[in-house]
Amino acid sequence: MSASTVMSISALYDRVEAILLKAGASPVQAGALARVITAGERDACKSHGIYRIEGILRTIKAGKVKADAVPELVPNPGKAVVRVNAGGGFANPAFELGLPTLVERTRSLGLAALAINDCGHFSALWPEAEALAEQGLASMVMCPSYATVAPSGGKKPLLGTNPFAFGWPRAGKPPYVFDFATSVAARGEIELHRRAGKPLPEGWALDAEGNPTTDPQTALGGAMLPFGGHKGSAISTMIELLAGSLIGDLNSEEALAKLGTTTLLPSHGELVIAFSPEVFAAGRPGNPIAHAELLFDAIAGQGARLPSQRRFAARAKSEAEGIVLTQAEIAQLDRLLALGLDAVA
């Protein structure tokens, strides 16, 4: 038996969508989720690919997310603010609903924001940044999580891993995009160290009493640390304020209290801020997109790699040759499709 199987991007999308529909997700929810999961596999971002399906199913089965929710574009007199109520469903279909209005407002005003409220969240943020870059817009995307990270100088979980993404459009090239958690490492990395029986690097985590630890099992019962000490802690706190308090949604501590566990997907809000380079630079000499290329060329000229270049290379390979999945991954997909929610505890 072959150790791997190659699937086309469209075939994998169909398989993932079918699994989610079998689990009770509506076509609106299942389609949006399948798009971001397939994109993760296409770009070799395995941590946000089919690995995430079981967590989605567990959260649906626990009744902590509405798999048939219909996101609603909320009428808002503030022209620069677009609001979508996810209705307890996932963030991805809510973003897809709000995207056209966000693009239109940004092109008109130069700056606009999309606030997504009451959403379940599991995915990376680069799909949002890329979607806006495809429209010629720059963006910042952020959301809280649930409390697993201690603030710098603290001892107990209070902040989330609080991812942050930025996108900048480029003419005829993949956009400049970065997407990272504000914790020193993803919680999944600690779990992988635990499974492998490997100690954590120093500076990653604290035990339940707030003491430094390199034991992954102890760390899972304690707290992770922000990257860059007080700098990462401040950025993470900013995200709590902008993507929580500012948009009238939960911070990470409240999200954990509502959920009661870190084994399911958190529910909170998401903030997307979009910028029109054309409007911002109006009346100034030159083209902002062309001007940015001078910086990118200078970076590459020093031998440095722009973020997401490996991901874009993996995408090109997948588009040309298909997505490679192991037999274990194929078996997992088959099991999830056959059993639906019965496949998870």
N, C-alpha and C positions, 0 to 999 in steps of 0.2 A: 504493500500500500504506500502511495506517495505520502511524504511527510508534510506536504502542503497542497493547497488548492488555490487556483487563481479564479477570482470572480470579477466580472465587469463592475464598474461603479454602479450602473443602473440595476444590475442583478442584486448587488448587496443592498441597495436602497429598498428594492422590492421586498427582500427577505426581512429587513429590519422593520419596515412598515407593517408587514403582515404579522410579525410578532406583537407589535404594539396594538394593532387592531384586535388580535386574538385576546389580548389582556384587557380589552374594554376601552381603549383610547378611541376617541372620535377621529374621523379622517383629518380634521383640522389639527388636532393635537399630534396624531401619529405622523402625519406628513412632515410637520416642522421638526419633530424630534428625529425622525429618520434622516432628514437632510443634514442635521448637524452631526449625528453619529457617523453617518457615511463619510462626511467631510473629514472627520477625525481619522478614520481608517485610511481614506484616500491620501491624507497628508502625513501618514505615519505617526500621528499623535495617538498612540495606543491608549493612553490614559483617559482619553475622551472619546474613544470609539465604542466598539461593541462591549467593552468592559463595563460600560455604564448601564447597560440594559437591565441587568439584574437589580441594581439599585433603584431604577425607575419602577420596575415591577413591584419590588418590595414596598415602595412608598405608595404606589397605587393600592396595593393589597391592604396596607395599613390604614387607608382612608385619609392619608395626609396630603393628598393632592387630588384634584378633580380631573379625571382622565377625559371627561366629556365637556369640560368648561368651554364656553364661548367667549373669547376676549372681546372687550368693548372699548371702542374709541370714545373717550369721554369728551363731550363738548366743553371747550375751555376758552374763555374770552381773552386770556393772555396769549397773544399770537405766537410768542416765542416758546411757549410751553405746550407740548403735545403730551397728553396723558392717555395711557391704555390701562384699563383694569383687566388683569389676567383672570380674574374670577376664581382664583384658587387653582387654576391650571398652570401649565408650564410657561416660562418666560419666552420661549422661542416663537410660538405662534403669536404671542402678544407683540413681539418685536416685528414680525413680518407684517402684522396688521398696521402698526404705527409707522413703518418705514416710509411709505410714499408721502404721507403728510409731513413727516420730519424733513424729508428731502425738499419738498416744495417750500416749506417755511424757511429752511436754511438758505435756499437759493434766493428767496425774496428778502429776508432780513439780514442775512450774513451769518447769523448765529441763532440756533434753536436747540431745544433739549427735548428728549423723550423720557418721560417718567413712567416706568412700568411698576404697577402696584400689585400686591397679593399674588405673587408668582412662586411656583416651585422652581428651583434652579439646580442644574447639574453640569452645564456645558461650559466650554471655554468661551471667552469673550471675543476672540479674534474674528469669528464669523460676522459679528455686528460691525466691527471696524472695517473689515474687507467690503461688506455690502455698501457702506457709505463711501469708501474709497472708489468703488466702481462707479459711483455717481459724481466723482470729482470733488468729494468733500473730505476734509480732515475730521477726526473725531477722537473723543475720549470716552471710554466705557468703563463702568465700575459697578460693583455690588458688594454688600457684606456677605457673610456666610453664617455659621453658627460659632459660638465662642469656643475656640480651641487654642488661642494664642494669648500669652501674657503680654501686657504692655512692657516696654523697656523699663527695667527696675522693679517690675511687679512680680508676683508669684503665682497668680491664679489665672485661668483662662477668662478672658474678657472680650478680646477682639476676635474677628474671624480671620481666615486666610486672605480674605478681601482682595480678590484679583483686580487688576487694572490693565486696560489695553489702550493703545493709541494707534491710529491709522493715518497715513498720509498718502494721497494719490500720486501716481507716477504715470507719465505718458508712455504707453507702449510697453510698460514693464509691470511686474507684480508690485503692489503697494509696499511702502515701508510700514511694517506692522510689528509691534511687540505686545506681548500678553504675559503677565507674570503675577504670581501670588506675592503678597507682601510679607508672608511668613518666610523664614529662612529655608524651609523645604515644605513640600506638599505633605499633607497628612498621609497620603497613600505611600509616600516614600518611607515613612516610619513603619508602616505596615509591611512593606516589602522587606525591610531590614529584619523585622520580627520573624517573618516566615523563613528567611534565609539564615536565621541565627547569627546575624552580624551586628556588632555594636554600632551605634550612631556616632557620627563625628561629634566632637565636642562643640558646644555652642548651639546645638539644635533644639534642646528640650530641657524641661524641668520635671522633677517628680512632684507628687501630690503635695509635698511640704514646701515646694519652691526651691529645692536644691538642684543644681545641675546634674544631669544624668546622661549616660550613653546607652542605657538599657532600653530597647524599643518598647518592651511590654510596660515598663514603668513609665515611659514617656507618654504612652497612650492613655494612661490614667492621670497624667499631669497636664503639662501645657507645652506647646511649641513656642518658639521665640520668633520675633520679627527679624527680617533681614536688616543688616546695617544698624543694629542697635536702636538708638533713639530716632534715627532718621526714618527707618522703616516703620517704627511705631507711630511716628507722626503722620506718615502717609496713610497708614492703615486707619488711624483715627479720622483723618480727613474723609476717607471713604465712608466710614460709619456716619459721619455728619452729612455728607452730600447725598449718598445713596440710601440713607436711612431717615435721619431727622428732616432734612430739607424736603424730601418728597412725601413726608408723612407716613413712613413705613417703619418696619422693625429694624433695630440694630442687632448685632450678632448675639448678644446676651439674651435679648428678648426672643430671637428666633430659636435659640436652643431651649429656652424655657417653654416655648409653645410646642416644640417637637418632642422634647424629653429624652432625646437620644441623638447620638452622632452616627447611627447606623442607617438612617433614612435621609432623604434629600431635604435640605432646608427650605423654608418658605420666607420670603422677604421681598425687597424691591430691587430694581435695577435702574441706573441712570445712564443715559446716552446723550452726550453733548456733541453737536455737529457744527462745523465751521466751513464757510465758503471762502477759500483762498481768493477767488475772483472778486468777491465783494469787499473783503478786508483790504486787498491791495489796490482797489479801484483808485485811479488817479495818480498812482505811483508808477515810476518807470519800470519796464521789464515785466516778466511773467513770473509769478511766485512759484509755480510748479517747475519751470525751467531753472529758476534761481536755486531751488532746493537741490537740484541735481549736482550743482557745484560741491555742495557739502557731501553728498553721497559718493561722488567721485573721489573726493579727498580722503574719505574714510577708507574706501576700497583701495586707494592708491597707497595706503600704509600697510596693506595686507590684512586689514581687519574685515570681519564678516558682518554684513548687515543682518539684523534679526529676521527670522523666518526664512532665510535662504535655503536651509536644509528642508524645511517644510514645503517650500515651493518646488524644490527639486524632486521630492518624493511625489508631489502632486503630478508633475509632468510625467514621471515614470508610471504612475498608476493610470493616468489618462491614456498612455500609449500601450501599456502592457496589462492593465488590470491590477486588482488588489490581491496580494498574497495573504492567505489565511492558513493557519495551521490546522491539522486534522482535529485537534482539541477545540479550536475555535468553531470549526464547522459543526462538530458534535454539540457544542454549546448552543449554537443557533438552532439546530434541529430540535434539541430538547426544549428550548424556550418556545418554539413554534408549536410543538406538539402538546405541551402541557399548559402554556399560558401562565396564569397566576399560580397554578398548582406547582410550578417549577421552583417557587421561592417560598421561604419560610414566612 
